[in-house]
Amino acid sequence: MCAAQDKVLLAAVHELGKSKKKKQDSPTKNPKNKPSKSPAKLPAKPSTNLPTKPLTKNPPKAGVAAEIAKLGQAQPQGAIFPTGPSKASKLVAVQLEELGVSYSKEVSFSRCRDKCMLRFDFQVVTEGHVGAIEVDGRQHFVPVDVTKEEFAAAQRRDLIKTAFAHSEGIPLLRLADDLKPEEVVEWLKGFLDHVRKGRKDVIFASNVPEKYAYLAGYKSAARKLGT
């Protein structure tokens, strides 16, 4: 009797062991119809559709804008302005006409002379006040197809005219060759306001102020003119 019971018990234990082993060996399966997780989305790239040029609040008037556009077409990309004083002079004349300012070109004064009377590129009259403008091309700062003596004489004439303007109380604007058309227009507008207020200063308009170092002695030269 006991032997028979032992056999039954051993058989049950054997079957239980097989069942556990089978359960351990079988691979785990994902539940059916369970949605899989989608990969996380990366944040959208920032927009690069931004303006490439600064916006101007006060664009120049039509005549000046057209003149600037023509000058820009004639020069290589990135070139500074002007390549020649005649182009700058033309832009100044156009702007003065747009602003309704009376002006004369190539004006001379009997007391402003070297070996002969010297001329200013522009004389302007606004609200009863007089001013002068000089357009200084590259040849005013470096020798261009001239001897050292001729270059020195040209700079001496610049000094005499600047000293004369200071001595006579005539406001003077000197426009350097490194200015862009838009900068010429802005300097010119500021100078005209300067003249209307009765100011008598000499203004050197340049992005490289040291270019006008050769005129640093204009005040002492003006004192000599007054004696």
Residue, then its C-alpha position, 0 to 999 in steps of 0.5 A: m500500500c505504502a509502495a503504491q502511494d510512494k509511486v503516485l507521489l513521485a509521479a506527481v512531483h515529476e510532473l510538477g517539475k516538468s511543468k515549471k521547467k517548461k514555463q521558465d524556458s518559454p519566451t515572454k510575448n508582448p500582449k496582442n494588439k498593444p500599440s507600440k510607442s512612437p519615437a520622440k519628435l525632435p523640436a523644429k529648427p528655428s526659422t532662418n527666413l529673416p531679413t538680410k538687410p536692415l530696414t531704413k525708417n527714413p529712405p532718401k527721396a526719389g531723386v537721391a535714391a535713383e542717383i544712389a542706385k545708378l552709382g551703385q550699379a557702376q561699382p563692384q560689389g562692396a566698393i566704397f564711395p566715391t571712386g571719383p569726386s565728380k560722382a560725389s559732387k553730383l550726388v551732393a548737387v542732387q540732394l541740395e536740389e531735393l531739399g530746396v537749398s540754394y547753392s553755387k559751385e566752384v566759388s572763390f573768395s578774394r582773400c582765400r588764395d595760394k598762388c591764385m584764388l582757391r575755389f570751394d566745391f559748393q557754397v550753400v545758402t539756407e535760411g540766410h546762413v552761408g556754408a561751404i562744402e568740399v568733396d575730397g577724392r582719393q587724391h587728397f589723401v594719397p598721391v595719384d599720378v603726381t609728384k611728392e611736391e605736387f601732392a604736398a602743394a594740393q594738401r597745402r591748398d586744402l589747409i589754406k581753404t580750411a583755415f580761411a573758412h574757420s577764420e571767416g566764420i564760414p561753416l565747412l563740411r569736408l566729405a572724404d572718399d571712404l563714405k558710401p552714398e547713404e552716408v554722404v546724404e546723412w552727413l549733408k543733412g546734418f551739416l545743413d541743420h548745423v548751418r541753419k543754427g548759425r554754427k561756424d565749425v569745420i566738420f570732417a566727415s569720414n569713417v577714418p578720421e585720421k585721414y584728415a590729420y594733415l589738416a590738424g593745424y588749420k586753427s593756427a593757420a587761421r590765426k596767421l590769416g587774420t594777422 
